[in-house]
Amino acid sequence: QVRLVESGGGSVQAGGSLRLSCVASGHTKDDYCMTWFRQAPGKEREGVAAIYTDAGRPSYIESVKGRFTISHDPAERTLFLQMNGLKPEDSAMYYCAAENRGSIATRHLCRAEKPGDFDYWGQGTQVTVSS
């Protein structure tokens, strides 16, 4: 079992920045596919970025490339999402998700695509970007 707790959300104006954090506790000795998803009201949950904890290459959805950066600090067991150049369409509840089993939990297949691939979720942190 892994427990994930997000923080760092808030309200900013367009063009601003936020840094989200997700602290993992519990059974964290395995390598995980760590991801950020987001969900806006009335929309489906959308994968934003992913990184494999064992030296994985980060991946991003097209709309955030060049603006968001996902990173992982193994010593602190913390996942980050640095968000720069925020836009109103980035407004959503942001969730941290992790998985250590199955094909998704490998360096080359770790992607934030299907929410159903992930067993472990945080409670979410709200990001609101005003124009």
Backbone torsions as a table, in degrees:
resi	resn	phi	psi	omega
1	GLN	NA	138.2	176.9
2	VAL	-126.9	135.6	176.0
3	ARG	-108.8	133.6	-178.2
4	LEU	-120.3	132.6	179.9
5	VAL	-130.6	117.2	-179.9
6	GLU	-92.2	156.4	173.1
7	SER	-157.1	170.1	173.5
8	GLY	105.7	-5.8	178.5
9	GLY	-70.2	171.4	179.4
10	GLY	170.2	-168.7	179.7
11	SER	-112.4	129.0	179.8
12	VAL	-139.1	163.1	174.2
13	GLN	-86.5	158.7	178.3
14	ALA	-54.0	136.2	-176.7
15	GLY	94.4	-11.8	-178.6
16	GLY	-79.3	-177.8	-176.6
17	SER	-132.1	151.2	171.4
18	LEU	-143.3	153.6	175.2
19	ARG	-124.9	114.1	178.5
20	LEU	-89.7	146.2	176.7
21	SER	-126.7	149.6	176.9
22	CYS	-139.2	111.2	-178.7
23	VAL	-96.2	129.6	-179.6
24	ALA	-102.2	139.7	174.9
25	SER	-138.8	164.9	-177.3
26	GLY	98.3	-136.5	-177.0
27	HIS	-82.3	86.9	-174.8
28	THR	-111.5	11.9	-177.2
29	LYS	-75.4	-26.7	177.7
30	ASP	-71.1	164.4	168.7
31	ASP	-84.2	143.2	-175.6
32	TYR	-128.4	152.6	162.5
33	CYS	-86.1	114.6	-178.0
34	MET	-107.2	134.6	-172.8
35	THR	-141.2	161.6	167.4
36	TRP	-117.6	130.4	171.5
37	PHE	-117.1	162.7	173.9
38	ARG	-142.4	154.3	179.6
39	GLN	-143.9	120.0	175.5
40	ALA	-94.2	157.0	-179.4
41	PRO	-56.1	130.0	178.0
42	GLY	79.1	3.0	-179.2
43	LYS	-119.1	161.9	177.4
44	GLU	-75.7	156.3	176.8
45	ARG	-67.1	133.6	-172.6
46	GLU	-122.0	131.9	175.9
47	GLY	-73.4	138.4	-176.0
48	VAL	-111.1	-50.0	-175.6
49	ALA	-157.7	156.3	-179.0
50	ALA	-146.3	153.1	174.1
51	ILE	-154.0	139.6	177.3
52	TYR	-89.8	135.9	-170.9
53	THR	-66.8	-22.2	178.8
54	ASP	-95.6	76.6	173.4
55	ALA	57.9	39.5	179.6
56	GLY	-81.2	152.9	174.8
57	ARG	-83.1	130.3	-179.7
58	PRO	-67.7	151.2	175.1
59	SER	-130.0	151.5	-175.3
60	TYR	-140.4	153.9	168.1
61	ILE	-74.3	155.4	-172.5
62	GLU	-57.8	-37.7	-172.3
63	SER	-69.8	-14.2	-179.1
64	VAL	-113.8	-3.8	-179.9
65	LYS	-59.0	134.3	-178.8
66	GLY	85.5	-11.8	180.0
67	ARG	-114.7	-37.3	-177.8
68	PHE	-106.8	148.0	175.7
69	THR	-134.5	123.5	176.3
70	ILE	-98.1	140.2	178.1
71	SER	-149.8	164.1	-177.7
72	HIS	-137.2	132.1	175.3
73	ASP	-108.5	101.6	-176.2
74	PRO	-65.4	-32.3	-179.5
75	ALA	-65.5	-35.9	179.0
76	GLU	-94.8	-3.6	-178.0
77	ARG	52.3	44.5	-174.9
78	THR	-128.0	136.0	174.5
79	LEU	-103.1	139.1	-179.7
80	PHE	-121.5	155.4	168.3
81	LEU	-137.3	105.5	175.8
82	GLN	-85.7	121.6	-175.9
83	MET	-118.2	113.6	177.9
84	ASN	-114.6	161.7	178.9
85	GLY	56.1	43.3	-175.5
86	LEU	-63.5	145.7	179.9
87	LYS	-121.2	156.1	177.9
88	PRO	-54.5	-33.8	-179.6
89	GLU	-71.4	-6.8	173.1
90	ASP	-82.8	-7.9	-179.5
91	SER	-62.5	127.0	-178.2
92	ALA	-179.2	171.6	166.6
93	MET	-85.8	127.3	-179.1
94	TYR	-103.1	131.3	-177.3
95	TYR	-119.7	140.9	170.3
96	CYS	-93.6	136.4	178.4
97	ALA	-137.8	148.9	-176.7
98	ALA	-143.5	152.3	177.5
99	GLU	-150.0	138.4	179.1
100	ASN	-121.8	10.4	-179.8
101	ARG	-129.1	154.8	176.6
102	GLY	81.9	178.8	-174.4
103	SER	-65.2	-26.3	179.7
104	ILE	-64.9	-26.6	-177.0
105	ALA	-90.9	49.1	175.0
106	THR	-133.5	156.6	-172.6
107	ARG	-58.4	-39.5	-172.8
108	HIS	-89.6	-15.6	-176.9
109	LEU	-112.8	4.7	-179.7
110	CYS	-72.4	112.4	-179.6
111	ARG	-143.3	150.3	174.2
112	ALA	-96.9	83.7	-177.4
113	GLU	-120.6	-55.5	-174.9
114	LYS	-112.6	117.5	177.7
115	PRO	-55.4	-32.2	-178.4
116	GLY	-66.8	-12.2	178.2
117	ASP	-76.5	-11.1	-170.5
118	PHE	-116.8	129.7	-179.5
119	ASP	-90.6	-25.9	-171.7
120	TYR	-112.6	127.1	-176.1
121	TRP	-134.5	146.0	169.7
122	GLY	-86.2	-178.4	-176.8
123	GLN	-86.0	-13.0	177.8
124	GLY	98.1	154.2	174.8
125	THR	-138.2	134.0	-172.2
126	GLN	-84.6	134.3	173.7
127	VAL	-119.9	125.1	179.1
128	THR	-126.9	124.1	-178.6
129	VAL	-118.2	121.3	-178.8
130	SER	-100.9	149.4	-178.0
131	SER	-88.2	NA	NA
